[in-house]
């Protein structure tokens, strides 16, 4: 299980680093900007999670492979992707969705490993999945996806519930993780390609009469 989670975490780091680098390319940032956005997108959620759980030093400080992977990924994106604006639509969202699914399960798993309750595990999974993208969007001066009506955090919550529920049913830990990742990914992709979104909360401040 530990090897599976570690491999999935590295994969998610690369995918989120790609989405961060693409966001930087879309805004024509310099190489340092690309590295920063790739980094905060890839490890921002996990960093906040570890700080809350008291898992310090945070994971990428003790395992610098994460840092090297982010740097290599950002460099390859700058060298190989010639039209970041063209890839910043559905490709960007799909890459983000894959990372979201992986990080949601990893966050929930780590919270449970630290003795947290299932509801806290779901919250930590959601935080791990969305926080990096939230920081990325704020730095890009955009409203974060998680704060819009798109199915984003909802997919994380569903994935966390699937994972903790599968474990409660005593399913194999790896199988539970795979089920939760697929569930999160399918729900997020469905939202992307169907255009389905949550209802917006809107206040009408226009004067009456």
N, C-alpha and C positions, 0 to 999 in steps of 0.2 A: 504493500500500500504506500509506504513512504517513497519508494522509487517511482511509482506511478504519479504521485502528487508532485514530486520534484520535477519530473519530466514535463508534466502538464504546466507547472509554474513557469518553467523556462520557455515553453512554447507560448504561453500567454504573454510573457514578457516581450518576446519578439513581436508578436502580433500587435500588442498595444504600442510598442515602440514604432512600428510601421505606421499605425494610425496617427500617432503624434507627429512623426516626421512628415507625413502627407499633409497634415493640417498646417505645419510650418511652411511647406512648399507652396501650398495654396495661397498663403499670405506673403510669399516671396521673402522669407526670413533668411538671414545669413547662416553659415554653418553652425555658429554657436547657438543661435535660436533654434535650429533644427535639433541639436543635441539636447537642449533644455526641454523642448516640448516632448521629444521622444522619451526622455528620462522621467519627467513628472507624470506622463501618461502611463508609462510602464510600471513604475513603482510607487506612485503617489498614494493609491488606495491601500496597498500593503503596508506602507510606512505609517499611515494614520492608524490602521488596524493594529499593528504591532505596538504602537505607542499607547493605545487605549488598553490593550490586553496586558501591557507590561512586559512584552517580549522584546527586551532591549539587551544589547544593541539590535537594531532592526535587521532584517534578514540580509539586505544587500551590503551591509557593513561587514558582516561576518563571512559572507560568501560573495566575493568580488566578481564571480562569473557573471552575475547579473549586470554589473557595470560594463564589463567588456562586451557582453551581448548587445546592450543598448547602444554602445558606441559603434560597434560593427554594423548593427542594423541601420542606424541613422546614416552612416557613411555609405552603405550600399544603396540605400534609397536615394541619396543625393547623386550618386554616380550612375545609377541604372534607370531611375524614373525620370524621363525627360519631360513629361507633361503631368505634373502633380495636380493641376487644376482639373484635368480630364479624369483623374482617378479619385478625386475628392468627393464624388457623388456616391453611387451605390457601392463601389469598391471600398471606399472609406468606411461606409456603414457596415458592410459585411465583415471587414477586418475587425472593426470595433465590436461587433456582435460576438465573434469567436472569442476574443479576449474577455469579453463580459461573461460569457458562459464559463470559461475556465476559472477566472478569478473569483466568481461567485462561490463556486464549490470549494476552492482552496481556502477562501476566507472563512467559510462555515466550518470546514474541517479543522482549521487551526484554532478557532474559537472553542470547539468541542474538546480539542486536545488540551486546552488550558482550563478545562473544567467548567466552561460556560454552559448555561442552559440552552435548550433548542431555540428559544425565541431570540436570545442574544446571538446565537450562531447565525440565525437568519439575518439579523441586523448587520453582523460583521461581514457576512458574505455579500450583502448588498453594498455595504460601504467599500469593500475591497473592489467590487466590480465597477462602481460608479465614480469613486472619488478621483481617480486619476484622470478620467475624462472630464470631470467637472473642473479640475484645476486647469487642464488643457484649454477648455472652452473659455474660462475666465481670462486666461492669458491671451487668448485670441480675440477677446472683447466680444464674445458671443454669449447668448443665454444658454447655459448648460443644458444638454439633452435631458438630463434627469429632471429639470425644472419645467420642461415643456410637456405637452399633452401626449407625446409619443410613448409607446409601450417600451419602457427602458428599465426604470427601477422596478416596475411591476414584474418584468421577466426575471430579475434577480431575486425578488421575494419568492416568486413561484419556484425558482430553482433551489433556493435555500430550504423551502418547505418540502420539496421533493427529496432532497438529500437527507434532511433530518428525519423525515417520515420513513424513508427506505431503511435507514439505520434502526429506527424504532421497530420496524418489522423484521429486524435481524437479517436483512439482506447482506450479501458480501459487500465489503466497504468499497472495493473497486467498482463493482456493478452499480452500487448506489451513486457513486460519483459520476459514472458514465450516464446513467439515467438522468441525473440532475443537470449535467452539462447539455445533453441533447434537448431536454425540456426547455432550458433557458434559451438555447440557441434557436430552437424552432419558434418559440413564442416571439423572440425579438425579430427574427427574419420575417415572420408572418406580419408583424407590425410594419416592417420596412416596405415589403413588397405589396401589401394590401392597402396600405395607407390608413389602416385602422388606428385610432388613437383614443385616449381617455377623454371624457368630457371636460371642457375647460371651465374653471371657476371665474366668472366675469361679473363685475359689479357695474351697474349702469349708474354713472355719476351725472348723467345729463339732467339739467333742471326740468321739472315737470311744468306743464302748462304752456 
